[in-house]
Amino acid sequence: MARVFNFCAGPAVMPEEALLEAQRQLFDFNGSGMSIMEMSHRGKEYDAVHTEAIANLRQLMAVPDEYSILLLQGGASGQFAMVPMNLLRPGETADFVNSGAWASKAIKEAKIVGAVNVIANTGKDIPTRLPAVADLKPTPGAAYLHITSNETIAGTQWKSFPKTGAPLIADMSSDILSRPFDVKDFGLFYAGAQKNLGPSGLAVVVIRKDLIERCPETVPMFLRYKTHAEENSLYNTPPTFGIYMLMLSTRWLLKMGGIAGIARQNEAKAAKIYAAIDGSGGYYRGTAVPEFRSNMNVTWRLPDEAREEKFIKEASAKGLKGLKGHRSVGGIRASIYNAFPPAGIDALVAIMKDFQAANG
Ligand SMILES: *Cc1c(COP(=O)(O)O)cnc(C)c1O
């Protein structure tokens, strides 16, 4: 049974090595006679997995001691709600950059909790883009500034991050662990796991410890970062299988040379597709302004929708799956996260050339 080239935006491709290891251990984890999902989350076998997952994340991103790493449930959308509940107190304002559909959802949740100031809105711009960092006008005394480090649907990615004085909060769901960044530039960042980390449902949250204390007393225990930080994300039964897969995928990433190693590969992968787009004489048109092009989600159009549909169909028949753009924007999207193999990029570029020759 051959694996396809999986360009799905999320849930997305995982490292083959991690899948095979999970398969090997599924029936009998480390000689325990049980699978990892059948055993106590307080036992020593699971504890080793939990501890390694967090330690790998800390090592990969060089997370300083003054930050906690939390493994929570509810994916990234859970964080759209938890961030304002914990960090936007009565009378305060939260700044947001609206760069598209994901930021819009985060803004909606924050507005339920308190005052929101959208200090830049590029969410509907075509070609897709992000605001220039220098143009941002933050609210004086804002509780935080929230951005989406990589807009999965639009195919845009911040190349440098704003520094406004307010704690910077980033939804990194679709580019966490894909490139180097300085954790200290952020008050908090989070990611749903299903793009670059593991299976869906799990969220990784990295939070500066002083921010953990901000939460108002009116927030239920379960929704406080403090509750989970104090219990090392074992306040209740965590999603143990998801955390196991996170541990395996971060272990794989360390073997790949960590973030520096994978970032070089990610850069080279994306550059090949962008070169194919730019070298097509306008047949393929990139959707994002070049300076904001994402290395994780490459988005482009063909001359018309009929050919886009045909392209997706023909690629799929050749084992290149999931190239359809998000239903809200159409076009083509190649999601090429960490675990997406370079050979799949070459296969895609070859198909792009052949398709243009046959359908130009
Ligand atoms: C996929 C995605 C989400 C949604 O994640 P869920 O785990 O489904 O809540 C949020 N933000 C970004 C940037 C995403 O790519």
The ligand as an SDF file (V2000), in Angstrom:
LIG
                    3D

 15 15  0  0  0  0  0  0  0  0999 V2000
   -6.4920   25.1540   11.4280 C   0  0  0  0  0  0  0  0  0  0  0  0
   -6.3700   26.4500   12.0850 C   0  0  0  0  0  0  0  0  0  0  0  0
   -7.1680   26.7900   13.1940 C   0  0  0  0  0  0  0  0  0  0  0  0
   -8.2720   25.9000   13.7090 C   0  0  0  0  0  0  0  0  0  0  0  0
   -7.8200   24.8750   14.4800 O   0  0  0  0  0  0  0  0  0  0  0  0
   -8.8560   23.9510   15.3090 P   0  0  0  0  0  0  0  0  0  0  0  0
   -7.9400   23.0120   16.0040 O   0  0  0  0  0  0  0  0  0  0  0  0
   -9.7590   23.3080   14.3030 O   0  0  0  0  0  0  0  0  0  0  0  0
   -9.6130   24.8180   16.2110 O   0  0  0  0  0  0  0  0  0  0  0  0
   -6.9520   28.0080   13.7900 C   0  0  0  0  0  0  0  0  0  0  0  0
   -6.0160   28.8680   13.3490 N   0  0  0  0  0  0  0  0  0  0  0  0
   -5.2450   28.5750   12.2820 C   0  0  0  0  0  0  0  0  0  0  0  0
   -4.2220   29.5550   11.8280 C   0  0  0  0  0  0  0  0  0  0  0  0
   -5.4000   27.3680   11.6270 C   0  0  0  0  0  0  0  0  0  0  0  0
   -4.6250   27.0800   10.5690 O   0  0  0  0  0  0  0  0  0  0  0  0
  1  2  1  0
  2  3  1  0
  2 14  2  0
  3  4  1  0
  3 10  2  0
  4  5  1  0
  5  6  1  0
  6  7  2  0
  6  8  1  0
  6  9  1  0
 10 11  1  0
 11 12  2  0
 12 13  1  0
 12 14  1  0
 14 15  1  0
M  END
$$$$
